[in-house]
Amino acid sequence: QVQLVESGGGLVQTGGSLRLSCTASGRTFSGYAMGWFRQAPGKEREFVAAIKHSGGSTYYADSVKGRFTISRDNAKTTLYLQMNNLKPEDTAVYYCAADRTLTDVRSNPDECEYWGQGTQVTVSS
């Protein structure tokens, strides 16, 4: 079992920044690819970013490329999402997810083994 706990959400003005954290406990963190997803009210969940087990490769949705940065610290068993230049359309509940395969994180999120409970990000205009 892996337990994931997100933190760092909040209310920020347009153009502001937030850093989300996802702290993992349980099985070996470095054995999992990790990702961030978000879901806005009335909308489907969407992929935001993913990172390989070692952190060597990262992937982003076009809507956040150049503004968001995903990273991980395997020694601290923590995943991060640095969000800059936030826009009202970034408002959503943000979830972290873990899976043994990067393919599932990037393309088959329903197959991801573990999910956090989510943290709310609200960007005011």
Secondary structure, DSSP 8 states (H G I E B T S, - for coil): -EEEEEE--EEEETT--EEEEEEEEES-GGGSEEEEEEE-TTS--EEEEEE-TTS--EEE-TTTTTTEEEEEETTTTEEEEEE-S--GGG-EEEEEEEES-HHHHHH-GGG-SEE---EEEEEE-
